[in-house]
Every structure is written in C-alpha cells, then in structure tokens.
Amino acid sequence: MGSLVRAQEGEQIYFYMGKLNEILDGWGNLIKSNFGLLDEETRALAESRLLHCNKCSIRTDNTCDPNKMILNEKTNQMVSGCGCNIAAKTLSRASKCPAGKW
C-alpha cells in the first residue's frame, strides 16, 4: 500500500507543478504583452479566448469566479470558476477553461 500512496502523491505533485507552469506562463506572457513583446500566435489565442470570457456568467471583473457555478460544455457537469485572473489565464497556452469553452 505504501507504493500506491507514493504514486498518488507523485501524481499530485506532477499535477500541481503543471498548474504552476500554466500560471507562470500566463503571467509571463501578460508582462510580455504589456511591453509589446508577445508573439502574434499567443496574442491571437488570448483574443479568441477572451471572446468567450467576456460574456461568461462566472466572470466577476477580471476573475473566473470560484463562487459561481456553470455547466461545462464538454462534460455536462456543473463546475465552479477556477479563481484565475482572466487576463493571465487566457495568455497561458496550456490552460483550459473550467466551463469547457476553450
């Protein structure tokens, strides 16, 4: 049983490291964008994502509100907002919308 627990802990660490990389990628790209250094492909991706975010019911100001629920378009399950800063999240290439919109 000890090896199973270690494997699960390893999976959790891998999951959280991936999330950390997404957060750092998004904020790094937001800084690049503020200095006019963002690549065109990432800029276009973020603009496309923002079209969905701008009309989303779980958006509160610039946050994907974790206190609000929405039906995920892909899984048909109710999910809450992720709590992320939308400007940064849309600039993170590996990030996904909790509502399954992108």
C-alpha positions as CSV (number, residue, x, y, z in Angstrom):
1,M,0.0,0.0,0.0
2,G,2.9,2.4,0.6
3,S,3.9,2.4,-3.0
4,L,0.4,3.2,-4.1
5,V,0.3,6.2,-1.7
6,R,3.7,7.4,-3.0
7,A,2.4,7.0,-6.6
8,Q,-0.7,9.1,-5.8
9,E,1.5,11.7,-4.1
10,G,3.7,11.8,-7.2
11,E,0.7,12.3,-9.4
12,Q,-0.5,15.2,-7.2
13,I,2.9,16.8,-7.3
14,Y,3.0,16.4,-11.1
15,F,-0.5,18.0,-11.4
16,Y,0.4,21.0,-9.2
17,M,3.7,21.6,-11.0
18,G,1.8,21.6,-14.3
19,K,-0.7,24.2,-12.8
20,L,2.2,26.3,-11.5
21,N,3.8,26.2,-15.0
22,E,0.5,27.4,-16.5
23,I,0.3,30.2,-14.0
24,L,3.8,31.3,-14.7
25,D,3.3,31.1,-18.4
26,G,0.2,33.2,-18.3
27,W,1.7,35.9,-16.1
28,G,4.9,35.9,-18.0
29,N,3.0,36.4,-21.3
30,L,1.0,39.2,-19.7
31,I,4.2,41.0,-18.8
32,K,5.5,40.5,-22.4
33,S,2.2,41.8,-23.7
34,N,2.5,45.0,-21.6
35,F,5.9,45.6,-23.1
36,G,4.8,44.8,-26.7
37,L,6.9,41.6,-26.8
38,L,4.2,39.0,-27.0
39,D,4.3,36.7,-30.1
40,E,1.4,37.0,-32.5
41,E,0.2,33.4,-32.1
42,T,-0.3,33.7,-28.3
43,R,-1.9,37.2,-28.7
44,A,-4.4,35.8,-31.2
45,L,-5.1,32.8,-29.0
46,A,-5.8,35.0,-26.0
47,E,-8.1,37.3,-28.0
48,S,-10.1,34.3,-29.2
49,R,-10.4,33.0,-25.6
50,L,-11.4,36.4,-24.3
51,L,-14.4,36.5,-26.7
52,H,-15.8,33.6,-24.6
53,C,-14.7,35.0,-21.2
54,N,-16.2,38.4,-21.8
55,K,-19.7,37.1,-22.0
56,C,-19.3,34.3,-19.4
57,S,-21.7,34.1,-16.4
58,I,-18.9,33.1,-14.0
59,R,-16.7,36.1,-14.7
60,T,-16.6,38.7,-12.0
61,D,-14.4,41.7,-13.0
62,N,-11.2,40.1,-14.2
63,T,-11.6,36.8,-12.3
64,C,-13.1,33.4,-13.2
65,D,-15.1,33.4,-10.0
66,P,-14.8,30.3,-7.9
67,N,-18.0,31.2,-6.0
68,K,-20.1,30.8,-9.2
69,M,-21.2,27.6,-11.0
70,I,-21.6,26.9,-14.7
71,L,-22.4,23.8,-16.8
72,N,-19.2,22.5,-18.5
73,E,-20.0,22.4,-22.3
74,K,-17.9,19.2,-22.8
75,T,-18.7,17.1,-19.7
76,N,-22.2,18.4,-18.9
77,Q,-21.2,18.7,-15.2
78,M,-21.6,21.7,-13.0
79,V,-18.2,23.3,-12.3
80,S,-17.1,26.4,-10.4
81,G,-14.8,29.0,-11.7
82,C,-11.1,28.4,-11.2
83,G,-10.3,31.7,-9.4
84,C,-7.7,32.7,-12.0
85,N,-7.0,36.2,-13.3
86,I,-8.6,36.1,-16.7
87,A,-6.1,38.3,-18.5
88,A,-3.3,36.0,-17.4
89,K,-5.1,32.7,-17.9
90,T,-6.1,33.4,-21.5
91,L,-2.4,34.1,-22.2
92,S,-1.4,30.7,-20.8
93,R,-1.2,28.4,-23.8
94,A,-1.7,25.1,-21.8
95,S,-4.6,26.4,-19.7
96,K,-8.2,25.3,-20.2
97,C,-11.5,27.0,-19.4
98,P,-13.3,25.3,-16.5
99,A,-16.5,25.6,-18.4
100,G,-15.0,23.8,-21.4
101,K,-15.4,26.8,-23.7
102,W,-11.7,26.7,-24.8
